[in-house]
């Protein structure tokens, strides 16, 4: 009887240790374009040798709160809009050669783009310690052409400068933009937060009190950064 109990315990621990639910990414990004339906997909894999009855739950979601967006969420079986915050899936046995299951978020922004997120957890219904999570995040799609346009428009007037210079560039994104003046030692000596509309921007940068030398003027957008060298006399 004791041997049987030990064997049962061994088998239970073996199954528990082998059972795994694994997303292929911890965070995935949906790059949004106004008026365009975009998607981001994440795959979930059954890391054990047998099927897993799994439950998913959306435990944090401010994507659905944006009333100006058309949002659709697809679980392992169906696509829904509006979508439930919970559901069930059977994660197939990978030994059979079946493809892993996926979860997909579709978003069509109509007139505004914001950084938002949806958090999803998938867990075994037999053992809730077998679980994994993933975060869907939305952001403005940034093309190579957009970054290039900023770089081509960027000017420092005057350069070299002593007391004041003006940073001029084409602002391509709505929302806060950070401008920093950084020494070659990596120290940020000036920092400005710009909340300007899309279009030409002019940022005065105060230089008085700085040591002479070369500095980097950096502009940090939501999804990329550009920089220029500035000589301070």
Backbone as numpy.savetxt, mean C-alpha at the origin, in Angstrom:
# Nx Ny Nz CAx CAy CAz Cx Cy Cz
-3.64 -48.34 26.54 -4.49 -47.12 26.54 -3.62 -45.88 26.54
-2.57 -45.93 27.34 -1.66 -44.78 27.41 -0.97 -44.57 26.09
-0.59 -45.69 25.41 0.07 -45.59 24.12 -0.86 -44.96 23.08
-2.15 -45.36 23.13 -3.12 -44.79 22.20 -3.28 -43.29 22.43
-3.32 -42.87 23.69 -3.46 -41.45 24.01 -2.27 -40.65 23.49
-1.07 -41.23 23.67 0.13 -40.55 23.18 0.12 -40.47 21.66
-0.35 -41.56 21.02 -0.41 -41.56 19.56 -1.40 -40.52 19.06
-2.56 -40.41 19.72 -3.57 -39.43 19.33 -3.03 -38.01 19.49
-2.31 -37.78 20.58 -1.72 -36.47 20.81 -0.70 -36.15 19.74
0.12 -37.17 19.39 1.14 -36.97 18.36 0.50 -36.62 17.02
-0.57 -37.36 16.67 -1.25 -37.08 15.41 -1.88 -35.71 15.41
-2.46 -35.30 16.53 -3.08 -33.97 16.62 -2.05 -32.88 16.43
-0.92 -33.04 17.11 0.13 -32.03 17.00 0.71 -31.99 15.60
0.83 -33.15 14.96 1.37 -33.20 13.60 0.47 -32.47 12.64
-0.85 -32.67 12.75 -1.80 -31.99 11.88 -1.78 -30.49 12.14
-1.75 -30.12 13.44 -1.77 -28.70 13.79 -0.54 -27.98 13.28
0.63 -28.67 13.39 1.86 -28.02 12.96 1.93 -27.92 11.45
1.35 -28.89 10.72 1.45 -28.88 9.26 0.42 -27.96 8.62
-0.71 -27.74 9.31 -1.75 -26.89 8.73 -1.28 -25.44 8.66
-1.39 -24.86 7.47 -0.95 -23.48 7.28 -1.87 -22.78 6.29
-2.13 -21.51 6.56 -2.81 -20.63 5.62 -1.86 -19.49 5.33
-1.51 -19.32 4.06 -0.44 -18.39 3.72 -0.87 -17.49 2.56
-0.90 -16.17 2.80 -1.08 -15.22 1.71 0.25 -15.00 1.00
0.19 -14.71 -0.31 1.45 -14.51 -1.03 2.05 -13.13 -0.76
1.28 -12.20 -0.16 1.80 -10.89 0.25 1.15 -10.48 1.56
1.87 -9.68 2.34 1.29 -9.09 3.54 0.45 -7.86 3.21
0.89 -7.10 2.19 0.21 -5.87 1.77 0.19 -5.83 0.26
-0.96 -5.47 -0.31 -1.08 -5.30 -1.76 -1.69 -3.92 -2.05
-1.32 -3.35 -3.19 -1.72 -1.98 -3.51 -2.60 -1.95 -4.76
-3.69 -1.18 -4.66 -4.55 -0.92 -5.81 -4.25 0.50 -6.28
-3.60 0.62 -7.43 -3.20 1.93 -7.97 -4.37 2.52 -8.75
-4.96 3.57 -8.21 -6.22 4.11 -8.72 -6.02 5.16 -9.80
-6.95 5.15 -10.76 -7.03 6.15 -11.82 -8.48 6.60 -11.89
-8.72 7.91 -11.94 -10.09 8.42 -11.96 -10.89 7.85 -13.12
-12.09 7.32 -12.79 -12.99 6.81 -13.81 -12.63 5.46 -14.37
-11.59 4.81 -13.84 -11.12 3.53 -14.37 -11.29 2.45 -13.29
-11.85 1.29 -13.69 -11.98 0.17 -12.77 -10.65 -0.54 -12.65
-10.07 -0.51 -11.45 -8.77 -1.15 -11.22 -8.95 -2.30 -10.24
-8.03 -3.24 -10.27 -8.14 -4.39 -9.39 -6.80 -4.71 -8.74
-6.87 -5.34 -7.57 -5.69 -5.91 -6.93 -6.10 -7.27 -6.37
-5.26 -8.26 -6.64 -5.58 -9.64 -6.29 -4.50 -10.19 -5.37
-4.92 -10.98 -4.37 -3.97 -11.66 -3.49 -4.35 -13.14 -3.44
-3.34 -13.99 -3.47 -3.56 -15.43 -3.45 -3.33 -15.97 -2.05
-4.17 -16.92 -1.65 -4.01 -17.57 -0.36 -3.77 -19.06 -0.62
-2.75 -19.59 0.05 -2.33 -20.97 -0.21 -2.56 -21.84 1.03
-2.99 -23.05 0.77 -3.11 -24.06 1.81 -1.77 -24.76 1.92
-1.06 -24.54 3.04 0.27 -25.11 3.20 0.29 -26.50 3.81
-0.89 -27.11 3.98 -0.95 -28.46 4.55 -1.17 -29.47 3.44
-1.39 -30.72 3.81 -1.59 -31.78 2.83 -3.05 -32.19 2.70
-3.96 -31.44 3.29 -5.38 -31.76 3.21 -6.18 -30.47 3.12
-7.41 -30.52 2.62 -8.23 -29.31 2.51 -8.48 -28.66 3.87
-8.66 -27.35 3.87 -8.95 -26.61 5.10 -10.26 -25.86 4.92
-11.22 -26.11 5.81 -12.44 -25.30 5.86 -12.07 -23.98 6.53
-12.14 -22.91 5.77 -11.64 -21.62 6.27 -12.75 -20.58 6.27
-12.64 -19.68 7.23 -13.54 -18.52 7.31 -12.72 -17.26 7.12
-13.23 -16.34 6.32 -12.55 -15.05 6.19 -13.41 -13.97 6.85
-12.72 -12.94 7.30 -13.42 -11.83 7.95 -12.70 -10.52 7.62
-13.46 -9.53 7.18 -12.93 -8.18 6.97 -13.05 -7.45 8.31
-11.92 -7.21 8.97 -11.98 -6.67 10.32 -11.65 -5.18 10.38
-11.32 -4.58 9.27 -11.12 -3.13 9.21 -11.29 -2.71 7.77
-12.13 -1.70 7.54 -12.44 -1.33 6.15 -12.94 0.11 6.10
-12.13 1.01 5.51 -12.65 2.35 5.22 -12.71 2.59 3.72
-12.46 1.54 2.92 -12.64 1.65 1.47 -14.12 1.78 1.14
-14.93 0.94 1.80 -16.36 0.94 1.52 -17.03 2.24 1.95
-16.39 3.00 2.85 -16.98 4.26 3.34 -16.90 5.39 2.31
-16.06 5.23 1.30 -15.91 6.29 0.30 -17.06 6.19 -0.70
-18.06 7.06 -0.53 -19.29 6.97 -1.32 -19.07 7.32 -2.78
-17.97 7.96 -3.11 -17.70 8.34 -4.49 -17.04 7.22 -5.28
-16.80 6.08 -4.62 -16.15 4.95 -5.28 -17.14 3.82 -5.54
-16.98 3.16 -6.69 -17.67 1.89 -6.93 -16.72 0.79 -6.49
-17.12 0.02 -5.47 -16.23 -0.97 -4.87 -16.87 -2.36 -4.96
-16.06 -3.33 -5.32 -16.52 -4.73 -5.38 -15.44 -5.62 -4.77
-15.87 -6.57 -3.96 -14.94 -7.50 -3.32 -15.28 -8.92 -3.74
-14.25 -9.68 -4.11 -14.44 -11.06 -4.56 -13.73 -12.01 -3.61
-14.47 -12.97 -3.05 -13.84 -13.99 -2.23 -13.51 -15.18 -3.13
-13.30 -16.34 -2.54 -12.87 -17.50 -3.34 -13.97 -18.01 -4.26
-15.22 -17.56 -4.07 -16.32 -18.07 -4.88 -17.05 -17.00 -5.69
-17.34 -15.86 -5.06 -18.22 -14.89 -5.67 -17.67 -13.47 -5.58
-18.12 -12.62 -6.50 -17.86 -11.18 -6.43 -19.15 -10.49 -6.00
-19.04 -9.57 -5.05 -20.23 -8.95 -4.49 -20.05 -7.44 -4.35
-21.14 -6.71 -4.52 -21.20 -5.28 -4.26 -22.65 -4.92 -3.97
-23.00 -4.56 -2.73 -22.11 -4.47 -1.56 -21.67 -5.87 -1.12
-20.60 -5.93 -0.36 -20.03 -7.21 0.00 -20.15 -7.44 1.51
-20.27 -8.72 1.91 -20.35 -9.03 3.35 -18.98 -8.90 4.00
-18.97 -8.83 5.30 -17.70 -8.71 6.03 -17.15 -10.07 6.43
-17.89 -11.15 6.14 -17.41 -12.48 6.48 -17.93 -13.49 5.48
-17.25 -14.64 5.40 -17.65 -15.69 4.48 -16.80 -16.92 4.72
-17.08 -18.00 3.99 -16.34 -19.25 4.16 -15.82 -19.72 2.81
-14.69 -20.42 2.87 -14.06 -21.02 1.69 -13.44 -22.35 2.09
-13.41 -23.27 1.17 -12.66 -24.51 1.37 -11.36 -24.37 0.60
-10.25 -24.28 1.32 -8.94 -24.17 0.69 -8.49 -25.56 0.28
-8.36 -25.77 -1.02 -8.15 -27.11 -1.56 -6.79 -27.67 -1.19
-6.68 -28.98 -1.31 -5.44 -29.69 -1.04 -4.44 -29.39 -2.16
-3.29 -28.78 -1.86 -2.34 -28.44 -2.91 -1.78 -29.66 -3.62
-1.86 -30.84 -2.99 -1.34 -32.06 -3.60 -2.15 -32.48 -4.82
-3.39 -31.96 -4.95 -4.21 -32.32 -6.10 -3.87 -31.48 -7.32
-3.02 -30.48 -7.15 -2.64 -29.65 -8.29 -3.59 -28.50 -8.56
-4.61 -28.32 -7.71 -5.55 -27.21 -7.91 -4.87 -25.88 -7.60
-5.32 -24.84 -8.29 -4.76 -23.51 -8.06 -5.17 -22.99 -6.68
-4.34 -22.16 -6.06 -4.73 -21.54 -4.79 -5.90 -20.57 -5.00
-6.59 -20.26 -3.92 -7.73 -19.35 -4.00 -7.24 -17.90 -3.94
-8.10 -17.00 -4.38 -7.72 -15.60 -4.40 -8.84 -14.73 -3.83
-8.44 -13.55 -3.38 -9.37 -12.50 -2.97 -9.01 -11.25 -3.78
-10.03 -10.57 -4.30 -9.79 -9.46 -5.21 -10.62 -8.25 -4.79
-10.00 -7.08 -4.86 -10.69 -5.82 -4.59 -10.70 -4.99 -5.86
-11.91 -4.63 -6.32 -12.08 -3.76 -7.48 -12.54 -2.38 -7.00
-11.93 -1.32 -7.52 -12.31 0.04 -7.14 -12.36 0.91 -8.40
-13.46 1.66 -8.53 -13.58 2.67 -9.59 -13.83 4.02 -8.93
-12.80 4.86 -8.79 -13.01 6.19 -8.20 -13.60 7.15 -9.24
-14.62 7.90 -8.83 -15.30 8.78 -9.78 -14.71 10.19 -9.82
-14.40 10.78 -8.67 -13.90 12.16 -8.71 -12.85 12.45 -7.65
-12.51 11.47 -6.82 -11.52 11.71 -5.77 -10.73 10.43 -5.55
-9.44 10.58 -5.25 -8.57 9.44 -4.95 -7.94 9.66 -3.59
-8.05 8.66 -2.72 -7.51 8.75 -1.37 -6.78 7.46 -1.02
-5.89 7.56 -0.04 -5.23 6.37 0.50 -6.15 5.75 1.55
-6.66 4.57 1.25 -7.54 3.86 2.17 -7.11 2.40 2.25
-7.70 1.64 3.18 -7.27 0.26 3.31 -8.39 -0.65 3.81
-8.27 -1.92 3.44 -9.17 -2.98 3.86 -8.30 -4.11 4.41
-8.59 -4.56 5.63 -7.80 -5.61 6.27 -8.62 -6.90 6.32
-8.00 -7.98 5.89 -8.67 -9.26 5.77 -7.92 -10.34 6.54
-8.65 -11.18 7.26 -8.05 -12.31 7.95 -8.75 -13.58 7.48
-7.97 -14.64 7.25 -8.51 -15.95 6.89 -7.99 -16.95 7.92
-8.91 -17.75 8.49 -8.50 -18.69 9.54 -9.21 -20.02 9.36
-8.58 -21.06 9.87 -9.18 -22.38 9.85 -10.36 -22.43 10.82
-11.47 -23.03 10.39 -12.63 -23.15 11.27 -12.41 -24.22 12.34
-11.46 -25.14 12.10 -11.16 -26.18 13.08 -10.14 -25.72 14.12
-9.28 -24.81 13.72 -8.23 -24.33 14.62 -7.94 -22.87 14.27
-8.49 -21.95 15.05 -8.40 -20.53 14.71 -6.99 -19.96 14.86
-6.07 -20.76 15.42 -4.67 -20.29 15.47 -4.01 -20.43 14.10
-4.61 -21.21 13.21 -4.11 -21.33 11.83 -4.75 -20.21 11.03
-3.98 -19.19 10.75 -4.55 -17.98 10.14 -3.47 -17.17 9.45
-3.91 -16.24 8.62 -3.00 -15.25 8.05 -3.82 -14.02 7.70
-3.15 -12.88 7.59 -3.83 -11.62 7.30 -3.18 -10.94 6.11
-3.95 -10.07 5.47 -3.44 -9.27 4.36 -4.13 -7.91 4.41
-3.43 -6.87 3.94 -3.98 -5.52 3.89 -4.05 -5.07 2.44
-5.26 -4.70 1.99 -5.44 -4.08 0.68 -5.34 -2.56 0.87
-4.48 -1.90 0.11 -4.34 -0.46 0.22 -4.58 0.20 -1.14
-5.28 1.35 -1.11 -5.48 2.12 -2.33 -4.53 3.31 -2.34
-4.11 3.70 -3.53 -3.23 4.85 -3.68 -3.35 5.38 -5.10
-2.89 6.57 -5.31 -2.91 7.18 -6.63 -1.91 6.48 -7.53
-2.36 6.09 -8.72 -1.45 5.47 -9.69 -0.45 6.51 -10.18
0.82 6.15 -10.14 1.88 7.06 -10.56 2.59 6.48 -11.76
2.57 7.19 -12.86 3.23 6.70 -14.06 4.64 7.26 -14.13
5.46 6.61 -14.94 6.81 7.10 -15.18 6.76 8.49 -15.80
5.75 8.71 -16.64 5.62 10.01 -17.31 5.34 11.12 -16.30
4.55 10.81 -15.25 4.22 11.81 -14.24 5.46 12.24 -13.47
6.26 11.28 -13.04 7.49 11.62 -12.33 8.44 12.39 -13.24
8.51 11.98 -14.49 9.39 12.67 -15.44 8.94 14.11 -15.65
7.63 14.34 -15.65 7.11 15.70 -15.83 7.51 16.60 -14.67
7.48 16.05 -13.45 7.90 16.83 -12.28 9.39 17.16 -12.38
10.19 16.14 -12.73 11.64 16.34 -12.80 12.01 17.38 -13.86
11.33 17.36 -14.99 11.64 18.31 -16.06 11.25 19.74 -15.70
10.23 19.88 -14.86 9.75 21.22 -14.51 10.49 21.80 -13.31
11.23 20.98 -12.58 11.83 21.40 -11.32 12.98 22.38 -11.54
12.90 23.53 -10.85 13.95 24.55 -10.92 14.19 25.13 -9.53
15.43 25.54 -9.28 15.79 26.30 -8.09 16.30 27.65 -8.55
15.61 28.71 -8.13 15.93 30.05 -8.60 16.11 30.98 -7.40
17.33 31.53 -7.13 18.57 31.27 -7.86 19.27 30.04 -7.31
20.27 29.61 -8.03 21.13 28.49 -7.62 22.47 28.65 -8.32
23.54 29.01 -7.59 23.71 29.12 -6.14 22.88 30.25 -5.52
22.68 30.14 -4.18 21.89 31.13 -3.46 22.51 31.33 -2.08
22.15 32.45 -1.44 22.70 32.75 -0.12 21.61 32.89 0.94
20.61 33.73 0.73 19.59 33.97 1.75 18.26 33.28 1.45
17.94 33.18 0.17 16.63 32.65 -0.22 16.73 32.06 -1.62
16.01 30.95 -1.81 15.83 30.41 -3.15 14.38 29.99 -3.31
13.93 29.87 -4.55 12.55 29.45 -4.82 12.57 28.12 -5.55
11.83 27.17 -5.02 11.66 25.87 -5.65 10.41 25.93 -6.51
10.57 25.72 -7.80 9.45 25.78 -8.74 9.32 24.43 -9.43
8.09 23.93 -9.49 7.86 22.64 -10.13 6.38 22.49 -10.47
6.08 21.48 -11.28 4.71 21.16 -11.66 4.14 20.17 -10.66
3.19 20.60 -9.84 2.57 19.71 -8.86 1.54 18.83 -9.58
1.73 17.50 -9.49 0.88 16.57 -10.24 -0.11 15.81 -9.37
-0.09 16.06 -8.05 -0.96 15.30 -7.16 -1.67 16.21 -6.17
-2.93 15.85 -5.89 -3.64 16.50 -4.80 -3.16 15.96 -3.47
-3.31 16.74 -2.42 -2.93 16.28 -1.10 -1.58 16.82 -0.68
-1.20 16.56 0.57 0.04 17.11 1.12 1.28 16.62 0.38
2.22 17.54 0.17 3.52 17.23 -0.41 4.58 17.82 0.51
5.61 17.05 0.81 6.66 17.49 1.73 7.90 17.91 0.94
8.42 19.09 1.30 9.66 19.60 0.71 10.70 19.67 1.82
11.87 19.06 1.60 12.92 19.04 2.60 14.24 19.52 2.00
14.99 20.23 2.82 16.36 20.62 2.48 17.28 19.78 3.36
18.12 18.96 2.73 18.90 17.97 3.45 20.39 18.19 3.17
21.20 18.17 4.22 22.65 18.31 4.05 23.22 17.00 3.51
24.47 17.04 3.05 25.10 15.83 2.53 25.38 14.81 3.63
25.25 15.24 4.89 25.38 14.31 6.01 24.05 13.63 6.35
23.00 13.99 5.61 21.70 13.38 5.83 20.82 14.10 6.83
21.23 15.29 7.28 20.45 16.04 8.26 19.43 16.93 7.55
18.17 16.84 7.98 17.12 17.71 7.42 17.18 19.06 8.13
17.53 20.11 7.38 17.70 21.43 7.98 16.50 22.33 7.74
15.68 22.03 6.76 14.44 22.76 6.50 13.38 21.75 6.05
12.13 21.97 6.46 11.05 21.08 6.06 9.77 21.89 5.91
9.06 21.68 4.80 7.82 22.41 4.52 6.77 21.40 4.06
5.54 21.62 4.50 4.42 20.81 4.03 3.57 21.67 3.11
3.45 21.22 1.87 2.74 21.98 0.84 1.41 21.29 0.56
0.33 22.04 0.61 -0.99 21.52 0.27 -1.55 22.39 -0.85
-0.95 22.25 -2.02 -1.27 23.11 -3.16 -2.08 22.33 -4.19
-2.88 23.00 -5.00 -3.63 22.32 -6.05 -2.69 21.85 -7.16
-3.21 20.98 -8.01 -2.43 20.52 -9.16 -2.13 21.70 -10.06
-0.87 21.79 -10.48 -0.44 22.90 -11.33 0.90 23.44 -10.89
1.31 24.60 -11.42 2.61 25.18 -11.06 2.68 25.51 -9.57
3.79 25.19 -8.94 4.01 25.46 -7.52 5.30 26.25 -7.35
5.29 27.13 -6.35 6.47 27.95 -6.04 6.64 27.94 -4.52
7.76 27.38 -4.06 8.01 27.24 -2.63 9.26 28.04 -2.27
9.13 29.13 -1.50 10.33 29.85 -1.04 11.03 29.08 0.06
12.35 28.96 -0.03 13.14 28.23 0.95 14.13 29.19 1.59
14.00 29.38 2.91 14.86 30.28 3.67 16.22 29.61 3.91
17.30 30.33 3.58 18.65 29.75 3.67 19.54 30.43 4.71
19.08 31.53 5.27 19.93 32.26 6.20 20.29 31.39 7.41
21.54 31.49 7.86 22.02 30.72 9.00 22.59 29.37 8.65
22.51 28.98 7.39 23.05 27.69 6.98 24.52 27.82 6.61
25.27 26.76 6.85 26.66 26.73 6.43 26.74 26.64 4.91
27.78 27.20 4.36 28.00 27.11 2.91 28.24 25.66 2.52
27.80 25.30 1.35 28.02 23.94 0.88 26.90 23.47 -0.03
26.92 22.16 -0.33 25.94 21.54 -1.21 24.84 20.88 -0.37
23.59 21.13 -0.75 22.43 20.54 -0.08 21.55 19.87 -1.15
20.70 18.99 -0.69 19.70 18.37 -1.57 18.32 18.91 -1.22
17.62 19.39 -2.23 16.22 19.77 -2.08 15.38 18.59 -2.55
14.60 18.02 -1.64 13.82 16.83 -1.95 12.32 17.13 -1.87
11.58 16.64 -2.85 10.12 16.75 -2.85 9.56 15.35 -2.73
8.76 15.11 -1.68 8.19 13.79 -1.43 6.69 13.82 -1.73
6.31 13.15 -2.81 4.90 12.98 -3.14 4.39 11.71 -2.45
3.14 11.36 -2.72 2.57 10.17 -2.08 3.30 8.91 -2.50
3.74 8.84 -3.75 4.28 7.58 -4.27 5.68 7.67 -4.85
6.27 8.84 -4.89 7.62 8.97 -5.40 8.25 10.25 -4.89
9.57 10.36 -5.06 10.31 11.54 -4.63 11.25 11.98 -5.76
11.52 13.28 -5.80 12.50 13.85 -6.73 13.40 14.79 -5.96
14.57 15.08 -6.49 15.51 15.94 -5.75 16.37 16.74 -6.72
16.94 17.83 -6.19 17.89 18.68 -6.92 18.97 19.13 -5.95
20.16 19.34 -6.49 21.26 19.87 -5.69 21.15 21.39 -5.62
21.46 21.93 -4.45 21.46 23.38 -4.25 22.77 23.77 -3.60
23.42 24.78 -4.16 24.65 25.30 -3.56 24.32 26.53 -2.74
24.65 26.48 -1.45 24.44 27.61 -0.54 25.78 28.30 -0.33
25.78 29.60 -0.54 27.01 30.38 -0.37 27.07 31.01 1.02
